[in-house]
């Protein structure tokens, strides 16, 4: 827990710096985002263990960010807001927040709440597995298993192939353009969009060998998606 990565989403620099300092002093690793769009990019790429999320944010507010995080998985989220009305609290908890604090709050209280949320989620054995049709994807172990009537089959994927499959699995049936997949799965390289075709072709071949090739579908002139799901 002491090495957990916490994403601080706060558009007021002074508050972000204070939270960064207190959480860092308590042994946590931190990364910051000052708007909702950047927060979701960090969440996708860095996979934080916990998100401290302000409600009032530019570009996308905290409720929109929380809803998208919940569509992606079960990352614990603590909401922070200057509005104390019960409606805000109920909205956050209904969307899926794990805890809620009202500004101004004591940074030490926030650190204590962060530890409590992490303990609680770890204690209940939060599963990070993505299950999609016959696919079982473990983002932490970078492993993919195809489940079927016969014995489960593990796929031997490259890191890029794994990233492509996991990214599409988080939004099944959505058609991803090559540019989207390139940005999400090869963000630091100089690869061209046609490179995605090569990686997808290899990924499809491995899925076919395990009996799940029909899941990965090309949409002519657009891109790729995971389809034909039960």
C-alpha positions as CSV (number, residue, x, y, z in Angstrom):
1,X,0.0,0.0,0.0
2,X,2.8,2.4,0.8
3,X,4.0,2.4,-2.8
4,X,0.5,2.9,-4.2
5,X,0.1,5.4,-7.1
6,X,-2.5,8.1,-6.4
7,X,-3.8,10.3,-9.2
8,X,-4.6,13.8,-7.8
9,X,-7.2,15.5,-10.0
10,X,-7.4,19.1,-8.9
11,X,-7.4,22.4,-10.9
12,X,-6.3,24.6,-8.0
13,X,-2.5,24.4,-7.9
14,X,-2.1,25.2,-4.2
15,X,-4.5,22.4,-3.2
16,X,-2.8,20.0,-5.6
17,X,0.6,20.8,-4.2
18,X,-0.5,20.3,-0.6
19,X,-2.1,17.0,-1.3
20,X,0.9,15.9,-3.3
21,X,3.2,16.8,-0.3
22,X,1.1,15.1,2.3
23,X,0.5,11.9,0.3
24,X,4.2,11.8,-0.7
25,X,5.3,12.2,2.9
26,X,3.1,9.3,3.8
27,X,4.8,7.0,1.3
28,X,2.5,7.2,-1.7
29,X,3.6,7.9,-5.2
30,X,1.5,10.7,-6.9
31,X,0.7,12.1,-10.3
32,X,-1.4,15.2,-11.0
33,X,-4.0,16.3,-13.5
34,X,-5.6,19.8,-13.6
35,X,-8.5,18.9,-15.9
36,X,-10.9,16.0,-16.6
37,X,-9.5,15.1,-20.0
38,X,-5.9,14.9,-18.7
39,X,-7.1,12.9,-15.7
40,X,-8.7,10.2,-18.0
41,X,-5.5,10.0,-20.1
42,X,-3.4,9.5,-16.9
43,X,-5.9,6.9,-15.7
44,X,-5.7,5.0,-18.9
45,X,-1.9,5.0,-19.3
46,X,-0.7,4.8,-15.6
47,X,-3.4,2.7,-14.0
48,X,-3.3,4.4,-10.6
49,X,-4.3,2.5,-7.4
50,X,-6.5,5.4,-6.2
51,X,-7.9,8.6,-7.7
52,X,-8.6,11.8,-5.6
53,X,-11.1,13.6,-7.8
54,X,-12.3,17.2,-7.6
55,X,-15.9,17.8,-8.8
56,X,-15.4,21.3,-10.4
57,X,-12.9,20.7,-13.2
58,X,-12.3,22.2,-16.7
59,X,-12.9,20.2,-19.9
60,X,-14.8,17.4,-18.1
61,X,-16.2,17.7,-14.6
62,X,-15.6,15.2,-11.8
63,X,-18.9,13.3,-12.3
64,X,-18.1,12.7,-16.0
65,X,-14.6,11.5,-15.1
66,X,-16.0,9.2,-12.4
67,X,-18.5,7.7,-14.7
68,X,-15.8,7.0,-17.3
69,X,-13.5,5.5,-14.7
70,X,-16.3,3.2,-13.6
71,X,-17.0,2.2,-17.2
72,X,-13.3,1.2,-17.4
73,X,-13.1,-0.8,-14.2
74,X,-13.0,-0.6,-10.4
75,X,-10.2,1.9,-9.5
76,X,-11.1,3.3,-6.1
77,X,-12.1,7.0,-6.2
78,X,-12.4,9.6,-3.4
79,X,-14.5,12.7,-4.6
80,X,-13.6,16.2,-3.3
81,X,-15.9,19.2,-3.6
82,X,-16.7,22.6,-2.1
83,X,-20.4,21.8,-2.4
84,X,-21.8,20.0,0.7
85,X,-25.4,19.5,-0.5
86,X,-26.6,15.9,0.0
87,X,-27.6,15.7,-3.7
88,X,-23.9,16.0,-4.7
89,X,-22.9,13.3,-2.3
90,X,-25.7,11.0,-3.4
91,X,-24.8,11.6,-7.1
92,X,-21.2,10.7,-6.5
93,X,-21.9,7.6,-4.5
94,X,-24.6,6.5,-7.0
95,X,-22.1,6.7,-9.9
96,X,-19.6,4.7,-7.9
97,X,-17.4,6.9,-5.6
98,X,-15.8,5.0,-2.7
99,X,-15.6,8.0,-0.4
100,X,-16.4,11.7,-0.3
101,X,-14.8,14.8,1.3
102,X,-16.0,18.4,1.4
103,X,-13.7,21.3,1.1
104,X,-12.0,22.8,3.0
105,X,-10.7,19.5,4.4
106,X,-7.7,18.6,6.5
107,X,-5.0,17.0,4.3
108,X,-4.3,14.5,7.1
109,X,-7.9,13.5,6.9
110,X,-7.6,12.9,3.2
111,X,-4.5,10.8,3.7
112,X,-6.3,8.7,6.3
113,X,-9.3,8.2,4.0
114,X,-7.0,7.2,1.2
115,X,-5.4,4.5,3.4
116,X,-8.9,3.4,4.5
117,X,-10.2,3.1,1.0
118,X,-7.1,1.2,-0.2
119,X,-7.3,-1.2,2.8
120,X,-11.0,-1.8,2.2
121,X,-10.7,-2.4,-1.6
122,X,-7.7,-4.7,-1.0
123,X,-9.5,-6.6,1.8
124,X,-12.5,-7.4,-0.4
125,X,-10.2,-8.7,-3.0
126,X,-11.0,-6.4,-5.8
127,X,-10.7,-8.3,-9.1
128,X,-8.8,-6.4,-11.8
129,X,-9.7,-9.1,-14.4
130,X,-11.5,-8.1,-17.5
131,X,-13.9,-10.8,-18.7
132,X,-15.3,-10.5,-22.2
133,X,-17.0,-13.4,-23.8
134,X,-14.4,-16.3,-23.7
135,X,-11.6,-13.8,-22.9
136,X,-10.1,-13.4,-19.4
137,X,-7.7,-10.4,-19.4
138,X,-5.4,-9.7,-16.4
139,X,-4.0,-6.1,-16.8
140,X,-1.7,-6.6,-13.8
141,X,-0.1,-9.8,-15.0
142,X,-0.3,-8.8,-18.7
143,X,-2.0,-12.2,-19.5
144,X,-4.9,-13.3,-21.6
145,X,-6.7,-16.6,-21.3
146,X,-9.3,-18.0,-23.7
147,X,-11.9,-20.0,-21.8
148,X,-14.0,-22.6,-23.6
149,X,-15.5,-26.0,-23.3
150,X,-12.0,-27.5,-23.5
151,X,-9.0,-26.6,-21.3
152,X,-8.3,-22.8,-21.0
153,X,-5.6,-21.6,-23.4
154,X,-3.1,-18.8,-22.5
155,X,-2.1,-16.5,-25.3
156,X,1.5,-15.6,-25.9
157,X,1.2,-11.9,-26.7
158,X,3.7,-9.2,-27.2
159,X,3.3,-6.1,-25.0
160,X,1.8,-4.1,-27.9
161,X,-0.6,-6.9,-28.8
162,X,-1.7,-7.1,-25.2
163,X,-2.3,-3.3,-25.0
164,X,-4.4,-3.4,-28.2
165,X,-6.6,-6.2,-26.9
166,X,-7.0,-4.7,-23.5
167,X,-7.8,-1.3,-24.8
168,X,-10.5,-2.6,-27.1
169,X,-11.9,-4.9,-24.4
170,X,-12.5,-1.9,-22.1
171,X,-15.1,-0.6,-24.6
172,X,-16.4,-3.7,-26.4
173,X,-18.2,-3.3,-29.8
174,X,-16.8,0.2,-30.2
175,X,-15.0,0.7,-33.5
176,X,-11.5,2.1,-32.9
177,X,-9.7,4.0,-35.6
178,X,-6.1,3.1,-36.3
179,X,-5.1,6.6,-35.0
180,X,-6.9,5.9,-31.7
181,X,-5.2,2.6,-31.2
182,X,-1.9,4.0,-32.1
183,X,-2.3,6.8,-29.6
184,X,-3.5,4.4,-26.8
185,X,-1.1,1.6,-27.3
186,X,2.1,3.0,-29.0
187,X,2.1,6.6,-27.5
188,X,5.8,7.0,-27.3
189,X,6.9,5.7,-30.6
190,X,7.1,7.0,-34.1
191,X,5.0,4.2,-35.6
192,X,2.7,4.8,-38.5
193,X,-0.9,3.9,-38.5
194,X,-0.3,1.0,-40.8
195,X,1.8,-0.5,-38.0
196,X,-1.4,-1.1,-36.2
197,X,-2.6,-3.4,-39.0
198,X,0.5,-5.6,-38.6
199,X,0.0,-5.9,-34.8
200,X,-3.7,-6.6,-35.2
201,X,-3.1,-9.2,-37.8
202,X,-0.7,-11.0,-35.4
203,X,-3.2,-10.7,-32.6
204,X,-6.0,-12.1,-34.7
205,X,-3.8,-15.0,-35.7
206,X,-3.1,-15.9,-32.1
207,X,-6.8,-15.5,-31.2
208,X,-7.8,-17.8,-34.0
209,X,-5.3,-20.5,-32.9
210,X,-7.0,-20.4,-29.5
211,X,-10.5,-20.6,-31.0
212,X,-11.5,-17.0,-30.5
213,X,-10.5,-15.4,-33.8
214,X,-14.1,-14.3,-34.6
215,X,-14.0,-11.8,-31.7
216,X,-11.6,-9.4,-33.4
217,X,-13.2,-7.7,-36.4
218,X,-12.0,-5.2,-38.9
219,X,-14.4,-2.5,-40.1
220,X,-13.4,-1.5,-43.6
221,X,-12.2,2.0,-44.0
222,X,-12.6,2.7,-40.2
223,X,-10.6,0.4,-37.9
224,X,-11.1,-2.5,-35.5
225,X,-13.4,-3.7,-32.8
226,X,-14.2,-6.6,-30.6
227,X,-17.5,-8.0,-31.7
228,X,-19.6,-11.2,-31.9
229,X,-19.8,-11.3,-28.1
230,X,-22.2,-13.6,-26.3
